[in-house]
Amino acid sequence: MSRLRWKTRILATLVVLANVLGNFFLSLGLRHRVAATSSWLEALTSPWVLLGAGVLVFWMLCRLALLSWADLSWVVPVTASGYALTALIGRLFLGEQISATRWAGIALITLGVLLVRTTAIRTTSPRRLREGSG
C-alpha cells in the first residue's frame, strides 16, 4: 500500500475518532451540568465540555490536514463513518434509544463509506490545483 494511502487512512481514522469523542464529551458535559444547574455559563465551564471542545479543535486541525492532500469528495463521505460510531456511543454510554429507521439510515451511511473507501484518495494533481486557482 502506498505511503499516501497509509497516511490518509491513519489521519482519517483520527478525524473520525476525534469527532466522535469530542461530541460525546460535549454531550456528556452538557447533559450533566444543565441537569444540575440552570446556568449555561457554568455548563460551558464543565471539564467534560472543555475536553470535548479541545478534542474538536484537534479534530478540525486533523481534518484540515487531511483535506490538504485528499479529495473533498473522498474525505467527507469516508469520515461520515463517525455518524454511525456516534450513534453507537450514544446508545451504549448515554442510554439513547435509536429507532429502527435511524439504524437503517446509519446502515446506509456505513455502506456509502465502504463504497467510497475503495476509490482513489486523490484524483487531481497538486500542480493542476495551483494552476487553476490563479
N, C-alpha and C positions, 0 to 999 in steps of 0.2 A: 504494500500500500504506500502511496506517495506521502512525502513529508507534509504537503499541504492538506491532504485528506486526514492524516492523523491529527495534525494541529487543529484543524477545523472541527473534527469530531470531539476532541477534548474540550475545546472552548465552547462549542455548542452545548455540551453536557453541563459545563459550569454555568452557562447562561440559563439553562432550564432549571437546574437545582437552585441557583441563587434567586430566581424569580419565585419558585415555589416556596422556598424557606422564608424569603423576605415577606411575601404576602401572608404566609402562615403566622409569622411573628407579629405582624401588624394586626391581624385579626385577633390573635390571642390577647395581645395587649389592650386593644380597644374594647373587646368584649369584657375583659376582667375589670378594667378601670371604669368604663362607662356604667357598668352594672353597680359598681361600688360607690360611684360619685356622679354628680351631675355636671361636673366641671370638665369641659373638653380640654382646657389648657392643662389640667392635671393629667388627663388621659394621654395627652400628647407627650408628656414627660415620663411616661411609663418606661421602664427598662426594656420591656418587650417591644414596644413601639419604636424606641430609639434603635434597638438591634435590627428590627425589620427595616427601618429606613436606611440604616448603614448597609445592610445586605443588598437592598435595592439600588443603592449607589454603586456598589460593586457590580451588580447585575448590569446596570447601564453602561459602565465602563467596559465590561466584557462584551456586551452586545455591540458597542461602537467598534471595538477591535475586530470582532467577527464580521461586521458589515464592511470593514475596510478591505477585506480580501475575498469575501464570498458574496455571491449574488443575493440581492434582496429577495428575489423570488425563490431562493433556497432557504435563506436564514429564517424568514418569518414562518413559513409552514413547518419547518423542522423544529423550531423552538416552541411551536404550538403544543408539543407533547407535554409542556408544562401544565396545560389546562387539565389534562387527564390526571396528572400527578397531584395537582392542587385539589381536584375533586376527591381523590382517594385520601389525601391527608385530611381534608375537611370531614370526610366520613369517619376515618379511623380515630382522629385525635380531637375533633371538635364536636363529634356526635351529630353531624349534619345528616339529614335524611335526603337521599338523592333518588328521584323518581326514575322509573324505567325509561321515560322519554329522555331525561338528561343522560342516563347511561348510554342510550342509543346514540345520542349526539356525540358523546365522548368517544364511543367506538368509531364513529365516522371520522372524527378528527384524528384518532390514532391511525386509522387506515390511510388517511391522507399523508400523515407524517411518514409512514412506512414507504409509501409510493415515492414521495419527493426525495427521501433519503437515498434512493437508488440512482438519482440523476446527478449530473455534473454539478460540482460546487460553484464553479465559475465558468461562465460562457463568454465573457468579454476579457480582453487583454487590458492590463493597466495602462498601456500606451494608448490604446484606442479610446479609453475613457478620458485621458488627459487631452487628447486632440479634440474630442467632441465637446469639451466643456469650455473652450476658449472662444 
